């Protein structure tokens, strides 16, 4: 029981020894049911610590034991946990199959709680696959059951996922309201993992709202908690807003160290794409060009193995291609991206400008400018692209877009965005460019190719 409680709270250091003792005792006493339970707990701990192979192996053993025993109630729980393992770093298709079986078993047994958890996990599968409508429907179904049961932990989880869903749709106010509510409830339940995850999410909202000092502080707090818990996934999740806020604040050496930490985690994360995605986003923000390209290609390879939505990685790769002078390849890359997120549209505007398709570049830049969900960096890239596209034939239009880019950058204070936009403005207005020297090679290449 102590091991179960610690595992549910993600206190893996205290849970690990108890889990091993429980497993040894079960094997010695030939208690197959307890063995299956102990192996499941050890698997959940291993997954939380980033050891996916061990998690898979122990859960497969647990599933086999409960199938042999005909214990469908425990089988449903182990299947759900096995599916959850595949969600982060494995195959989303396989996760769906496992969770479908778990949900069906739980429904047949009348185990509403297990049915709801399987449904909640399936909502995550839909969300990571890019189907936000299906994710929302599945979350509503799980929420209704948790409300019926009065399950506060389950409700806290569904609310947290709804917060991530709202964030992905750029409904930042809704996302923060949900995140704060989920954080408060998790604290009441004595959890540390849930509040830290919500701190990470709110840090991302602050980041893309241009509040970099707050983003850095919140993400630093969540990082500290996840490192104490030994949770690799949470650590990487927190590194994402942390390193990007450091870039925006001009603390480039610290940001690069954070990028290196993400890459180090990527080397031991198997097929999990998130560490490489964090490093890729940081590298293009810094303007690292060639290195950003290599990291983005790694992230894309990893995410394709899982079947998750790859539009963000494809866009980062396209931006890296622009930074190394391969805009034609960037256009081809972006035309294959599904959906119309403002990040993708802004980088597409840049790629069109670089291949001298000015009309398409300006049209995409206008789309970004009119999109309420566009971040400050989306707008900066789009306006710089439009300025470059118009610089040869419409100097007044180019000057206007450059000025709008500078205004956006100045409103938030991102040090890279400021240097990029002011360098673009200097080139458009034929003033001395004292800004390009502070930019990474990739951004300098973009400016040289645009103007």
HUPEJO-V497580 format. One line per field, one symbol per residue. ss: DSSP state (H for helix, E for strand, L for the rest). phi: phi as a letter, one per 40 degrees, with the letter a starting at -180 (. if undefined). A space follows every 50 residues. Layout:
# HUPEJO-V497580
ss=???
phi=???
This chain:
# HUPEJO-V497580
ss=LHHHHHHHLLLHHHHHHHHHHHHHHHHHLLLHHHHHHHHHHHHHHHHHLL LHHHHHHHHHHHHHHHHHHLLHHHHHHHHHHHHHHHHLLLLHHHHHHHHH HHHHHHHHHLLHHHHHHHHHHHHHHHHHHLLHHHHHHHHHHHHHHHHHHL LHHHHHHHHHHHHHHHHHLLLHHHHHHHHHHHHHHHHHLLLLHHHHHHHH HHHHHHHHLLLHHHHHHHHHHHHHHHHHHLLHHHHHHHHHHHHHHHHHLL LHHHHHHHHHHHHHHHHLLLLLLHHHHHHHHHHHHHLLLHHHHHHHHHHH HHHHHHLLLLHHHHHHHHHHHHHLLLHHHHHHHHHLLLLLLHHHHHHHHH HHHHLLLHHHHHHHHHHHHLLLLLLHHHHHHHHHHHHHHHLLLLHHHHHH HHHHHHHHHHHHLLHHHHHHHHHHHHHHLLLLLLLHHHLLHHHHHHHHHH L
phi=.ccccccccgcccccdcccccccccccccfcccccccccccccccccccg ccdccccccccccccccccgccccccccccccccdccbhbbcccdccccd cccccccccgccccccccccccccdccccgccccdccccccccccccdcg cccccccccccccccccccgccccccdccccccccccccgcbccdcccdc ccccccdccgbcccccccccccdccccccgccccccdccdccccccdccg cccccccccccccccccbbgcccddcccccccccccgcfdcccccccccc ccccccgcdbcccdcccccccccbgbcdccccccccccgbccccccccdc cccccgcccccccccccccccccccdcdccccccccccccccbbcccccc cccccccccccbgdcccccccccccccccgcdcbccccccdccccdcccc b
